[in-house]
Amino acid sequence: MLKPEIEDGQVSLADPAFRADVLNGLNARPRAIPARWFYDRRGSELFEAITDLPEYYPTRTEIALLGDACPDLAVRVEPGRAVIEFGSGSSTKTPRLLNCIEPAAYVPIDISGDFLRASAAELGKGFPDLPIHPVEANFMHPVPLPAAVADLPKLGFFPGSTIGNMTPFAATDLLRAMRTSLGEGALLLIGIDRVKAPDVLVPAYDDAAGVTAAFNLNLLERINRELGGTILLDAFRHKAVWNDAASRIEMHLEAVRDVRFTVDGRPFAITAGESIHTENSHKYGERGTRVLLRSGGWTPIAEWNDPKGWFALILAEARPAETAP
């Protein structure tokens, strides 16, 4: 739980890391705020709504893949492993995995504490005999796991192609942090979104109903609420573009007119056409995926792809480091 800070006679519950990332990001050129700050409770709810949109193919494609992979997973993942889910959200896909294998425990890890605990409680209704240990944490760094699972073999679960939200450099660091958290001999089941045509990709991040736009703009609402911001939401619009050179979808909050505002008492000015970069979603080909995983300390051992080649599920193992020739 955050410790309240006293500022000018008022109590502030703002996360110091959130404050630092927002202020540094607004001062940077180009401006950018890390995507992890999307996920307050409202942001988490909006993201779950995005996963049900007709344009957003990753969720339904990955759920179908989990069904296809289930018989093989039941063979490859021996009974008694603790399932550790990184960025668990609503744990929508988790029951499919838990029903495929014979887990000893489930540890959901998420940065949004209230949403995490509510989701864990809901999942527990369907698995009353499974020990569930929610952990509120930023999984970008090694996470100390509950003592109850410390001695159990582990299966990491990282669905949704969330790895694509990081730059390749940061993604490699994350995979190494996961390896540290889970230990040698652990398994990792990870979802990877493939490169495909922009006319499929862009609508998935700029839907006709405007849910993704609301998700993006909610970041400004959070800044106003938690950091005393005076940002006018109607001065910005959601923008999604495909950056082919970087193999990624980018999300921006673009100013539609010149705008001045304050955050945490500090003044800022953004001119029309300038933007705040809020998210990347990198897409990987087959070889790039394998290189990324091996760079992070994971050896791919099995792979499942949908018929269109739009998405992949990969099972990898944390093996001892190879000796270089």
HUVEN-V161737 format. One record per helix or strand. SS is the DSSP state (H for helix, E for strand). FROM is the first residue (numbers start at 1). TO is the last residue. Records with the same first field share a line. If there is no record, write none. Layout:
SS: FROM-TO ; FROM-TO
This chain:
E: 5-7 ; 10-12 ; 31-32 ; 82-86 ; 105-110 ; 131-132 ; 135-136 ; 154-158 ; 187-193 ; 236-243 ; 248-255 ; 259-263 ; 266-270 ; 275-282 ; 299-305 ; 311-317
H: 16-27 ; 35-38 ; 41-50 ; 57-76 ; 94-100 ; 113-126 ; 147-149 ; 162-165 ; 168-182 ; 198-204 ; 211-227 ; 233-235 ; 286-295
